[in-house]
Amino acid sequence: MVKGHHICKQNYVQYWVKVVNIVCSIIVSLMEALKLSASASIHACAAELQALGTEIWEHPELNYEEYQAHDLLTSYLERKGFAVQRSYSHLETAFRASFGSGQPNVCVVCEYDALPEMGHACGHNLIAEAAVAVGLGVKAALEGANSPGWLKQAPPPGLTAVTLSSETTPPGLPGATPPPEATPPGLTAATLSSETTPPGLPGATPPPEATPPGLQGTITILGTPAEEGGGGKILLMKNGVFEDFDAVLMVHPGPYSVVRPLFKAVKELHVTYRSHSPPYNSHPPSWEGPNALDAAVTAYNSISVLRQQFQPSWRVHMVFLKGGVHPDITPEVSKMSCYILAPCVDQLCTLEDKVVSCFRSASVASGCQVNVKQMNYTHHNIRHNPILAEKFGENSRRIGEDFVDQLGIYGSTDMIRVSRTVPTLCSYFAVGSGREVNHSAEFVGVANTSEAHASARRAGEIVAHTCLDVLGSRELLREIRESFVMQAEAEQD
Ligand SMILES: [Zn+2]
């Protein structure tokens, strides 16, 4: 009696292992088909996507002034069936466009601002093109997965041959039916045949990992203004915008294709020197008085001299915002803007101490008052989610794109802050010859070539496929969350 029960249980377990394997292979085939449908919809809209990217490139707009890009993108996404919220979260040029419902909610970030006097020298027009491509691709796959006749109309390669033979039926265990969760939602057309009904062992259920979740949830395109020094995402984060996302992905053009680019931690300082305390005296400053421009120049030179003692990975970028009004008038006020960059927050603090000492010593030397104001969007070093990165890498290889895993990027991004709030991946895709670098006049040129637009759409495909992986597997979502928590604990956030 006991022995018989043991055999039955063994058969039952073997049976479920077979069923799970077959169901998994169906899901893999189904996911491949869904990814193909996502790619197909992106290819079908290639001309429209390129027109979007080109129009944004032709009309560069600065921080928080991206009205034309905002209207262009929101109108397009609305026409394509997305639920669009314009001027989202109290920012006039932000938007949110969603398709689907419920969780998981996967966000793709869309940027579209340009640089002063240069235009699209960072290629954010291509970020917008790629983000819209992701939305179109994932939407097509979600619609396909939830369309009852989809598999009958377009059976994906490898799926029609999958049948469950009578051999899989465990013998002699009548009565029970498989738990409903065993049938993946979205597989309604590929019904499991009656032979597959496990007839035995009342009360037992397969392990939860075996339950295929199907494709469900929401894809959100988040239009985030003012990346170029405006900290648009920081304001959106303060308004809680990122809190309901399970994962956030973005692709950015650059000289190289990198899954996990290594950005730097950054602080922005605004420095003001004054020769008098305001309100100013009405008499013009004489040659005896302090000169605010001298103070700024002294600080600039001190920091430049100090560079030979910097770590090779440290950077200080400075410009003069104000240096006087006329050669015959001793400058009363000078202003500087300064970015400090280092690979991690600890090094950033060390570097900041050195730089601020230079600003203060120039004040003493010149006799001017100094005010060093730290702007409120300090970025930390980025935290790419390793599971998202792994899936992105897999998907890039599947479509024949060559991304290196890690490489240093000499810059920073407000995605760094996002990455500490929600599982995030911010990858770079190559445009140009590899010699044109972001924020240069040469990069403006490559950001509107037909090759660059095609690269943006290919990057969009990879992100769309990665989003589908997340929407299609609760197990993967659990791994993404766990690795996010582990990273935070390791860095003691
Ligand atoms: Zn950029």
Residues whose N, C-alpha, C, O or C-beta is under 5 A from the ligand:
A	BS01	ZN	C122
